[in-house]
Amino acid sequence: MAERFERHKQPWTADEIHKLHTLAKKGMALKAIAKALTRSEESVKIRAKNDGLGIVKLR
């Protein structure tokens, strides 16, 4: 069963945004970044797109 995220629609903090940029530049996969930030993959994908970041999606 999929994990539930209790942080539904929480605003992004400056630390989370910085960590997202750092992990994306290292080439981490979407799933790994989402888990590290304790956010949904969809949330991470949307934020990365808004910030102009490319994220790898491993299968």
Buried (B, 14 or more C-beta within 10 A) or exposed (E): EEEEBEEEEEEBEEEBEEBBBEBBEEEBBBBBBBBBBEBBBEBBBEBBEEEEBEBEEEE
